[in-house]
């Protein structure tokens, strides 16, 4: 008996169908992976919120008197507050202070963390490669103002609207520009939300006291 193989037209048809299916399926997989990473990032921030609650319970309802990498390596962001700026060389990083309350360093690691070259929203170079977590021990930035002001969760003027911890870059969960970015943010009342640039700006301008 003779056996007939595929013709060139049949092979091209099959390849074309596979290419169309791949074009449809791959973006779906990419979105699913991004969603899973965002979910894990939100879980990390919720755990860090619990760690902050435990810390404050042990320290007279105060947040850690600590800084993050931008404060340490770009202290000029506090030029308008020289009294606070003078404290920075003597302060620990918040991730080190919270370590006894989280046990696992990976809680400070956003899986979407691709690093950055400049402190977001400023002209200041700050290398965080290959990721902010690997370079500085945390993917998240700390609203150090609450530490400088000696505040805690119950002392915030508007905890629901006050950002406490947030992604180091909006490009990790959003577009490549600040306006297109999205950030996972821990607020003072303990809730975590993925927000856009306008909402982040509103949170930053929320008075802490």
C-alpha positions in Angstrom: 0.0 0.0 0.0 1.3 3.5 -0.8 1.2 6.2 1.9 0.6 9.9 0.9 2.4 12.6 3.0 1.3 16.2 3.5 1.4 18.5 0.6 3.2 21.8 0.8 -0.2 23.6 0.9 -1.4 21.5 3.8 1.8 22.1 5.7 1.5 25.8 5.2 -2.1 25.8 6.3 -1.2 23.9 9.5 1.6 26.3 10.2 -0.6 29.3 9.6 -3.3 27.9 12.0 -0.6 27.4 14.7 0.7 30.9 14.2 -2.8 32.4 14.6 -3.4 30.3 17.7 -0.1 31.4 19.2 -0.8 35.0 18.5 -4.1 34.6 20.4 -2.8 32.5 23.3 0.6 34.0 24.1 -0.9 37.5 25.1 -3.4 35.6 27.3 -0.6 33.8 29.0 1.3 37.0 29.4 -1.6 38.8 31.0 -2.3 35.8 33.3 1.4 35.8 34.4 1.3 39.6 35.0 -1.9 39.2 37.0 -0.4 36.4 39.1 2.7 38.5 39.9 0.5 41.5 40.8 -1.5 39.2 43.2 1.7 38.0 44.8 2.9 41.6 45.2 -0.4 42.6 46.8 0.0 39.7 49.2 3.5 40.8 50.1 2.3 44.3 50.9 -0.5 43.0 53.1 2.0 40.9 55.0 4.2 44.0 55.4 1.2 45.9 56.7 0.7 43.2 59.4 4.4 43.5 60.2 4.1 47.2 60.6 1.1 46.7 62.9 3.1 44.3 65.1 6.0 46.6 65.2 3.9 49.6 66.2 2.2 47.5 68.9 5.7 46.8 70.4 6.9 50.4 70.0 4.3 52.8 71.5 2.1 52.8 68.4 4.9 54.3 66.2 6.1 53.3 62.7 9.8 52.2 62.4 12.2 55.2 62.6 13.8 54.0 59.4 14.5 55.0 55.8 14.5 53.3 52.4 17.0 53.2 49.5 15.9 56.5 47.9 16.5 58.3 51.3 19.9 56.6 51.7 21.2 57.2 48.2 19.3 60.3 47.2 19.1 62.3 50.5 18.8 65.5 48.4 15.1 64.7 48.1 14.9 66.1 51.6 16.7 69.4 51.0 13.6 71.3 52.1 13.7 69.6 55.5 17.3 69.8 56.7 16.4 68.7 60.2 15.1 65.4 58.8 17.9 65.1 56.3 20.5 65.2 59.1 19.0 62.1 60.6 19.3 59.9 57.5 23.0 58.7 58.0 22.1 57.3 61.4 18.9 55.5 60.4 18.5 51.9 59.5 16.6 50.8 56.4 13.0 49.9 57.1 13.4 46.4 55.6 16.1 45.6 58.1 14.0 46.9 61.0 11.0 44.9 60.0 12.9 41.7 59.4 12.2 40.2 62.8 8.4 40.6 62.1 8.4 39.0 58.6 11.1 36.3 58.9 11.2 35.8 55.1 13.1 38.3 53.0 11.1 37.4 49.9 8.2 39.3 51.4 10.1 42.5 50.3 10.4 41.1 46.7 7.8 42.1 44.0 8.0 39.4 41.3 7.5 42.1 38.7 10.5 44.1 40.0 12.7 44.8 36.9 14.7 47.5 38.6 15.1 51.1 37.5 17.9 53.6 36.8 16.4 56.8 38.2 14.3 57.6 41.3 10.9 57.8 39.9 9.5 61.3 39.6 12.9 62.9 40.1 16.0 63.6 37.9 18.2 61.8 40.4 20.1 58.7 39.2 19.6 55.6 41.4 20.7 52.3 40.1 18.4 49.4 41.1 19.7 46.6 38.8 19.0 43.8 38.1 16.1 44.5 40.5 15.5 46.9 43.4 15.2 43.8 45.7 18.6 42.5 44.7 20.2 45.9 44.8 18.7 47.4 47.9 16.9 44.6 49.8 13.3 45.7 48.9 11.1 46.3 45.9 9.0 48.8 47.9 9.5 52.4 48.8 8.7 53.7 52.3 6.9 57.0 53.0 9.6 58.1 55.4 7.7 61.2 56.3 5.7 59.1 58.8 8.9 58.1 60.5 10.4 61.6 60.6 7.1 62.9 62.1 7.1 60.1 64.7 3.7 58.7 63.7 2.0 55.4 63.9 -1.1 53.7 62.3 -3.5 55.3 64.7 -1.9 58.7 64.6 -2.3 59.3 60.9 -4.7 62.1 59.9 -6.3 60.1 57.2 -5.0 56.5 57.2 -7.4 55.3 54.4 -5.8 57.8 52.0 -2.2 57.8 53.1 0.3 55.7 51.2 2.8 53.9 53.4 4.6 51.4 51.1 4.5 51.2 47.3 6.2 49.7 44.3 9.5 51.3 43.4 8.3 51.9 39.8 5.0 52.1 38.1 6.4 50.4 35.0 6.4 47.0 36.8 2.6 46.8 36.6 1.8 49.4 34.0 3.2 51.3 31.0 6.7 52.7 30.4 5.8 56.3 31.4 4.8 57.7 34.7 1.3 58.6 33.4 0.7 55.1 32.2 2.1 53.4 35.3 0.3 51.4 38.0 1.5 50.8 41.6 0.5 48.3 44.3 0.2 50.5 47.4 -0.2 49.7 51.1 -2.3 52.4 52.8 -2.2 53.4 56.5 -5.4 51.5 57.4 -3.8 48.2 56.1 -5.6 47.9 52.8 -3.7 47.4 49.6 -4.8 48.6 46.2 -3.4 48.8 42.6 -3.7 52.4 41.6 -2.8 54.7 38.7 -0.6 57.8 38.6 -3.3 60.3 39.5 -4.3 58.2 42.5 -0.7 57.9 43.6 -0.2 61.6 43.4 -3.3 62.1 45.6 -2.0 59.7 48.2 1.4 61.4 48.3 -0.2 64.8 48.9 -2.4 63.4 51.7 -1.2 65.2 54.9 0.1 62.6 57.4 -0.9 64.7 60.4 
